[in-house]
Amino acid sequence: MRYFMIPVLLVVLASTVSAQESPTAKAYAYGNDLGVVTLNDLTTDGQIITLKGVQVWPELSDKPKVVIEPTSAQIRKMDLINRVINKQVELQRIGTPNAEITPLLVAMMNADKLVAKAFQRSDNNFGYVWTDEPDTQVFIVVDTANHVTKRDILESQLRILQMYIEKGCIIIVTSSVRQAIPPSQIDPEQQAKVLLEIAAAKECSWQGGILHEEAVRSFERPMNIPNLREE
């Protein structure tokens, strides 16, 4: 009997400890209260990061977007430049020196009908002229060994947000700043003070303190977020 009871008891105790130790934080986004959040509330699709379904990276803008539709020619030009950059990164990652890379990139440009001419200027740059533009553009072949991709940035931001939750911070996300207030051994009342400041900001009576001014403005004028899940 003992043989079977001990493992069961250990499983129950382990589950209890795990539940008690699950990290939580309190979060606000664009002036809205998201309530208590856990690591399970933090998700990404590889392009954006959401917290309880609200996009927190890249931050939502509170300003109206001016959408300028690119022309088909501009789209084709950017596609060519992106292919040239990708080729450069690919060659540099396998150790090809710029003196060998630059002529290959010039050849790529000259092979495209969008380019009137492309010509090497040095080991590290070349010039090119579009068929429909008179001015010469310059492409600089920079070192991309430590090239930071959007994916790298996203993963870094995800780790930071995870750390905020694990530390039990009060997390405040606005369109322009992010503020995280952790529990403080030096000032055990720090988070309580911040909550009082948030309440004052919502009533437009904030008198200064720990909150960033942009965070205060977000509480004074909360952004309307569709499908916001408050708790």
ZIGIQUI-V64072 format. One record per residue. RES is the residue in one small letter. PHI is phi as a letter, one per 30 degrees, with the letter a starting at -180 (none if undefined). Layout:
res=RES phi=PHI
res=RES phi=PHI
//
This chain:
res=m phi=none
res=r phi=d
res=y phi=e
res=f phi=d
res=m phi=d
res=i phi=d
res=p phi=e
res=v phi=d
res=l phi=d
res=l phi=d
res=v phi=d
res=v phi=d
res=l phi=d
res=a phi=d
res=s phi=d
res=t phi=d
res=v phi=d
res=s phi=e
res=a phi=d
res=q phi=d
res=e phi=c
res=s phi=d
res=p phi=d
res=t phi=b
res=a phi=b
res=k phi=c
res=a phi=b
res=y phi=b
res=a phi=b
res=y phi=h
res=g phi=i
res=n phi=c
res=d phi=d
res=l phi=c
res=g phi=i
res=v phi=d
res=v phi=b
res=t phi=b
res=l phi=d
res=n phi=d
res=d phi=d
res=l phi=c
res=t phi=b
res=t phi=b
res=d phi=c
res=g phi=j
res=q phi=c
res=i phi=b
res=i phi=c
res=t phi=b
res=l phi=b
res=k phi=h
res=g phi=i
res=v phi=c
res=q phi=d
res=v phi=c
res=w phi=a
res=p phi=e
res=e phi=d
res=l phi=d
res=s phi=c
res=d phi=c
res=k phi=c
res=p phi=d
res=k phi=d
res=v phi=c
res=v phi=c
res=i phi=c
res=e phi=d
res=p phi=d
res=t phi=d
res=s phi=d
res=a phi=d
res=q phi=d
res=i phi=d
res=r phi=d
res=k phi=d
res=m phi=d
res=d phi=d
res=l phi=d
res=i phi=d
res=n phi=d
res=r phi=d
res=v phi=d
res=i phi=d
res=n phi=d
res=k phi=d
res=q phi=e
res=v phi=d
res=e phi=e
res=l phi=d
res=q phi=d
res=r phi=d
res=i phi=c
res=g phi=j
res=t phi=d
res=p phi=d
res=n phi=d
res=a phi=d
res=e phi=c
res=i phi=d
res=t phi=e
res=p phi=d
res=l phi=d
res=l phi=d
res=v phi=d
res=a phi=d
res=m phi=d
res=m phi=d
res=n phi=d
res=a phi=d
res=d phi=c
res=k phi=d
res=l phi=d
res=v phi=c
res=a phi=d
res=k phi=a
res=a phi=b
res=f phi=b
res=q phi=d
res=r phi=c
res=s phi=a
res=d phi=d
res=n phi=c
res=n phi=a
res=f phi=b
res=g phi=c
res=y phi=a
res=v phi=b
res=w phi=d
res=t phi=d
res=d phi=c
res=e phi=b
res=p phi=d
res=d phi=d
res=t phi=d
res=q phi=c
res=v phi=b
res=f phi=c
res=i phi=c
res=v phi=d
res=v phi=d
res=d phi=d
res=t phi=c
res=a phi=d
res=n phi=c
res=h phi=d
res=v phi=c
res=t phi=c
res=k phi=d
res=r phi=d
res=d phi=d
res=i phi=d
res=l phi=e
res=e phi=d
res=s phi=d
res=q phi=d
res=l phi=d
res=r phi=d
res=i phi=d
res=l phi=d
res=q phi=d
res=m phi=d
res=y phi=e
res=i phi=d
res=e phi=d
res=k phi=d
res=g phi=i
res=c phi=d
res=i phi=c
res=i phi=c
res=i phi=b
res=v phi=c
res=t phi=b
res=s phi=d
res=s phi=b
res=v phi=b
res=r phi=b
res=q phi=b
res=a phi=b
res=i phi=c
res=p phi=d
res=p phi=d
res=s phi=b
res=q phi=d
res=i phi=d
res=d phi=b
res=p phi=e
res=e phi=c
res=q phi=e
res=q phi=d
res=a phi=d
res=k phi=d
res=v phi=d
res=l phi=d
res=l phi=d
res=e phi=d
res=i phi=d
res=a phi=d
res=a phi=d
res=a phi=d
res=k phi=d
res=e phi=c
res=c phi=h
res=s phi=b
res=w phi=d
res=q phi=c
res=g phi=j
res=g phi=k
res=i phi=d
res=l phi=d
res=h phi=d
res=e phi=e
res=e phi=d
res=a phi=d
res=v phi=e
res=r phi=d
res=s phi=d
res=f phi=d
res=e phi=d
res=r phi=b
res=p phi=d
res=m phi=d
res=n phi=d
res=i phi=c
res=p phi=d
res=n phi=i
res=l phi=d
res=r phi=c
res=e phi=c
res=e phi=b
//
